[in-house]
């Protein structure tokens, strides 16, 4: 083979490599990347399934949507962390309510029959609604225009440890009518201590059904009577020294105060103090009497 023929073959080989690289890049090698990009574009433009969409409307005047719901862990009244969609939903809804004072909103908390209620309200569903009410109040909505309720849900909304779609919303008219609940609360509850009892040396709140009903009335009164407040006072029996009992009673009062705050009562509406073994309501000479003296009294004023 002479040199001329060799040079020609080398030139043809180089040309073939260049042509092959061009064809691969244009028609073959970029296919996977293009397909991936196309799939991502399709995913981004796919319509949201209605079952995953939180939607609230007030006729043709208002509409808010979010591609997520208010979810809760099983037996918890605290909502799971809020995404950008839910924050925007709350902002938009609050702005509409603040601009339209003739409108009110129903906030309904859902709950399952197998859940435990560790709140201060009659049901954990009502406690969930109360937590969402606070988010609207923080955005300037008058608490009088936020009506809370509860609803026992179907079990298909609960998966594992999570309750999905835990809150329902609906607009309604804000009607100022003759109020009968406030005078009843003022007559039956205001100024009268609600006692919460503690086992020796323990800080744990255990409320019965009647106490939860009372707290439902207390929250309603606080929402509707701006000057009202709660005083939280801790007491002990006379076991131990006065300094230790006073400190323990103060911690118990603060514990109850913080517990009420976690349930949606503003800290600025509450005061707390510990008075140790002062003001016993029963004798300290018996086990039963000492148990009655170990208490925190919550008084609506």
PEGI-V276702 format. One record per pair of residues at least 6 apart in sequence whose ideal C-beta (glycine too) atoms are under 8 Angstrom apart, sorted by the first residue. I is the first residue (numbers start at 1). J is the second residue. D is the distance in whole Angstrom. If there is no record, write none. Layout:
<<I/J/D> <I/J/D>>
This chain:
<<48/67/5> <52/67/6> <52/68/7> <52/69/8> <53/65/6> <53/66/7> <53/67/6> <54/65/7> <54/66/4> <54/67/8> <54/68/7> <54/69/5> <54/70/8> <54/85/8> <54/86/7> <54/89/6> <54/165/8> <55/63/7> <55/64/7> <55/65/5> <56/62/8> <56/63/7> <56/64/5> <56/65/8> <56/89/7> <56/93/6> <56/169/5> <56/170/8> <56/171/8> <57/63/5> <57/64/8> <57/171/8> <58/96/7> <58/103/7> <58/171/4> <61/100/8> <62/96/5> <62/171/8> <64/88/8> <64/89/5> <64/92/5> <64/93/5> <64/96/8> <65/89/7> <66/83/8> <66/85/4> <66/86/5> <66/88/7> <66/89/4> <67/85/5> <68/83/5> <68/85/5> <68/86/6> <69/86/8> <69/164/6> <69/165/4> <69/166/7> <69/167/7> <70/79/5> <70/80/8> <70/82/8> <70/86/7> <70/128/8> <70/132/6> <70/165/8> <70/166/5> <70/167/4> <71/79/7> <71/80/5> <71/162/6> <71/163/7> <71/164/5> <71/165/7> <71/166/6> <72/78/7> <72/79/6> <72/80/6> <72/128/6> <72/162/7> <72/163/5> <72/166/5> <73/80/7> <73/161/6> <73/162/6> <73/163/8> <74/112/8> <74/115/6> <74/158/7> <74/160/8> <74/161/5> <74/162/7> <74/163/6> <75/115/5> <75/116/4> <75/117/8> <75/118/7> <75/124/7> <76/124/8> <77/109/8> <77/118/8> <77/119/5> <77/124/5> <77/127/4> <77/128/5> <77/130/8> <77/131/6> <77/263/7> <78/131/7> <78/262/8> <79/128/7> <79/131/6> <79/132/7> <79/166/7> <79/167/8> <80/162/8> <82/90/8> <90/135/6> <90/136/7> <90/139/6> <91/139/7> <93/105/7> <93/136/7> <93/169/7> <94/136/6> <94/139/4> <94/140/6> <94/141/5> <95/139/8> <96/103/8> <97/103/6> <97/104/8> <97/105/6> <97/136/7> <97/141/5> <97/145/6> <98/139/8> <98/140/5> <98/141/6> <101/142/8> <101/145/8> <101/174/7> <102/173/7> <102/174/6> <103/145/7> <103/171/6> <103/172/7> <103/173/7> <103/174/6> <104/145/4> <104/146/7> <104/147/6> <104/171/7> <104/172/5> <104/173/7> <104/174/4> <104/175/8> <105/136/7> <105/141/8> <105/145/7> <105/146/6> <105/147/7> <105/169/6> <105/170/7> <105/171/6> <105/172/7> <106/147/5> <106/148/8> <106/149/6> <106/168/8> <106/169/7> <106/170/5> <106/171/8> <106/172/6> <107/129/5> <107/132/5> <107/133/6> <107/136/8> <107/146/6> <107/147/7> <107/148/5> <107/149/7> <107/167/6> <107/168/8> <107/169/6> <108/125/8> <108/129/6> <108/148/8> <108/149/5> <108/150/7> <108/151/5> <108/167/7> <108/168/4> <108/169/8> <108/170/8> <109/123/8> <109/124/8> <109/125/4> <109/126/6> <109/127/7> <109/128/3> <109/129/3> <109/130/8> <109/131/8> <109/132/7> <109/148/7> <109/149/7> <109/150/5> <109/151/7> <109/166/7> <109/167/6> <110/125/6> <110/128/7> <110/150/8> <110/151/5> <110/152/8> <110/153/4> <110/157/7> <110/163/7> <110/165/7> <110/166/5> <110/167/7> <110/168/7> <111/123/6> <111/124/5> <111/125/4> <111/128/7> <111/150/6> <111/151/8> <111/152/6> <111/153/6> <111/163/7> <111/166/8> <112/152/7> <112/153/6> <112/155/6> <112/157/7> <112/158/5> <112/163/6> <113/152/6> <113/155/8> <114/155/8> <114/158/8> <115/124/5> <115/163/8> <116/124/7> <117/123/6> <117/124/4> <117/127/7> <117/212/8> <118/124/7> <119/126/8> <119/127/3> <119/212/8> <119/263/6> <120/127/7> <120/207/6> <120/211/8> <120/212/6> <120/215/4> <120/259/7> <120/260/7> <120/263/5> <121/127/5> <121/130/6> <121/212/6> <121/215/6> <121/216/6> <121/219/8> <121/263/7> <122/150/8> <122/209/7> <122/212/5> <122/213/6> <122/216/6> <123/150/5> <125/150/3> <125/151/6> <125/152/7> <126/148/6> <126/149/7> <126/150/4> <126/216/7> <127/263/6> <127/264/8> <128/150/8> <128/166/6> <128/167/7> <129/148/4> <129/149/6> <129/150/6> <129/167/7> <130/148/6> <130/219/7> <130/263/7> <130/264/5> <131/264/6> <132/167/5> <133/143/7> <133/146/5> <133/148/6> <133/264/7> <134/264/5> <136/146/6> <137/143/5> <137/146/7> <143/223/4> <143/224/8> <144/174/8> <144/223/6> <144/224/6> <145/174/5> <147/172/7> <151/168/7> <153/163/7> <157/163/6> <157/164/5> <157/165/6> <157/166/8> <158/164/7> <179/224/8> <181/217/7> <181/220/6> <182/220/8> <182/221/6> <182/224/6> <182/225/7> <185/217/5> <185/218/8> <185/220/7> <185/221/5> <185/300/8> <186/221/8> <188/217/8> <189/214/6> <189/217/6> <189/218/7> <189/221/7> <189/300/6> <190/221/7> <190/228/8> <190/300/5> <190/301/7> <191/299/7> <191/300/7> <191/301/7> <192/299/7> <192/300/8> <193/297/4> <193/298/7> <193/299/5> <194/211/6> <194/214/6> <194/215/8> <194/218/8> <194/297/7> <194/298/5> <194/299/7> <194/300/8> <195/281/8> <195/295/5> <195/296/7> <195/297/6> <196/205/6> <196/206/8> <196/207/7> <196/211/7> <196/256/6> <196/295/6> <196/296/5> <196/297/8> <196/298/7> <197/206/8> <197/291/7> <197/292/7> <197/294/6> <197/295/5> <198/204/7> <198/252/6> <198/294/5> <198/295/7> <198/296/7> <199/294/8> <200/239/7> <200/290/8> <200/294/7> <201/248/8> <203/251/7> <203/252/6> <203/255/5> <205/255/8> <205/256/6> <205/259/5> <207/215/7> <215/263/8> <218/230/7> <218/298/8> <218/300/5> <219/264/7> <219/265/7> <221/228/6> <221/300/6> <222/228/5> <222/230/7> <222/265/7> <222/266/8> <222/269/6> <222/300/8> <228/269/7> <228/300/6> <228/301/7> <229/269/5> <229/270/7> <229/271/7> <229/300/8> <229/301/5> <230/260/7> <230/265/7> <230/269/6> <230/270/5> <230/271/8> <230/298/6> <230/299/7> <230/300/6> <230/301/7> <231/270/8> <231/271/5> <231/272/8> <231/273/8> <231/298/7> <231/299/5> <231/301/6> <232/253/5> <232/254/8> <232/256/5> <232/257/5> <232/260/7> <232/270/6> <232/271/7> <232/272/4> <232/273/8> <232/296/6> <232/297/8> <232/298/6> <233/253/6> <233/272/7> <233/273/5> <233/274/7> <233/275/6> <233/296/7> <233/297/5> <233/299/7> <234/248/8> <234/249/4> <234/250/6> <234/251/7> <234/252/4> <234/253/3> <234/254/8> <234/256/8> <234/272/7> <234/273/7> <234/274/4> <234/275/7> <234/295/8> <234/296/5> <235/249/5> <235/274/8> <235/275/6> <235/276/7> <235/277/7> <235/278/7> <235/279/6> <235/280/8> <235/293/6> <235/294/7> <235/295/5> <235/296/7> <235/297/7> <236/245/4> <236/248/6> <236/249/5> <236/252/8> <236/276/6> <236/277/5> <236/293/7> <236/294/6> <237/245/8> <237/277/6> <237/280/8> <237/284/5> <237/289/8> <237/290/4> <237/291/8> <237/293/4> <237/294/5> <238/245/7> <238/277/4> <238/280/8> <238/284/5> <238/290/8> <238/293/8> <239/245/8> <239/284/8> <239/290/7> <242/276/6> <242/277/7> <245/276/4> <245/277/5> <246/274/6> <246/275/7> <246/276/4> <247/274/7> <248/274/7> <248/276/8> <249/274/3> <249/275/6> <249/276/5> <250/272/7> <250/273/7> <250/274/3> <251/274/7> <252/274/7> <252/296/5> <253/272/4> <253/273/6> <253/274/5> <253/296/5> <254/272/5> <255/296/8> <256/272/7> <256/296/5> <256/298/7> <257/267/7> <257/270/5> <257/272/4> <260/270/7> <260/298/8> <261/267/5> <261/270/7> <277/284/7> <277/293/7> <280/289/8> <280/293/5> <281/292/5> <281/293/6> <281/295/7> <282/288/7> <282/289/4> <282/290/8> <282/292/4> <282/293/6> <283/289/4> <284/290/5> <284/293/6>>
